[in-house]
């Protein structure tokens, strides 16, 4: 009889991925706020694009981290 156990290495990898997502979830909106409050500055567009990319990466890493964590528990 095979016992199902959580793969600890995969779980740690998933938690690290979620940590990256958490950091990006704070940096992305902060940069977006900075860009929106300085619309007359010359770096408005590049900062806004960077903020949008970081917010998108935060969502990507969140889903990737959740998938890794779920796979470590239920595979």
C-alpha positions in Angstrom: 0.0 0.0 0.0 1.4 3.3 -1.1 1.2 6.3 1.2 0.7 9.7 -0.2 3.1 12.3 1.2 3.8 15.9 0.4 6.9 16.4 -1.7 8.9 18.8 0.6 11.2 20.1 -2.1 8.4 21.0 -4.4 6.5 22.6 -1.6 9.5 24.8 -0.8 9.9 25.7 -4.5 6.2 26.7 -4.6 6.5 28.8 -1.4 9.5 30.6 -2.9 7.5 31.3 -6.1 4.6 32.7 -4.0 7.2 34.9 -2.2 8.3 36.4 -5.5 4.7 37.0 -6.3 4.1 38.7 -3.0 7.0 41.1 -3.6 5.8 41.9 -7.1 2.3 42.5 -5.8 3.6 45.4 -3.7 6.2 46.8 -6.2 3.9 46.8 -9.2 1.0 48.8 -7.8 3.5 51.1 -6.0 5.2 52.0 -9.3 1.8 52.4 -10.9 0.8 54.9 -8.2 4.1 56.8 -8.7 3.6 56.9 -12.5 0.0 58.1 -12.1 1.0 60.9 -9.7 3.7 62.2 -12.0 2.0 62.4 -15.4 3.9 65.4 -16.6 7.4 63.9 -16.1 9.3 62.4 -19.0 9.6 59.0 -17.5 5.8 58.6 -17.1 5.3 56.1 -19.9 8.3 53.8 -19.2 7.4 53.6 -15.5 3.8 52.9 -16.3 4.9 50.1 -18.7 7.2 48.6 -16.1 4.5 48.7 -13.5 2.1 47.0 -15.8 4.7 44.3 -16.6 5.4 43.8 -12.8 1.7 43.5 -12.0 1.3 40.9 -14.8 4.3 38.9 -13.5 2.8 39.0 -10.0 -0.3 37.3 -11.3 1.7 34.8 -13.3 3.9 33.8 -10.4 0.9 33.5 -8.1 -0.8 31.0 -10.4 2.5 29.2 -11.0 3.2 29.0 -7.2 -0.2 27.7 -6.5 0.1 25.0 -9.1 3.5 23.9 -7.8 2.1 23.8 -4.2 -1.0 21.8 -5.3 1.2 19.4 -7.3 3.5 18.8 -4.3 0.5 17.9 -2.1 -1.7 15.9 -4.5 0.6 14.2 -7.0 
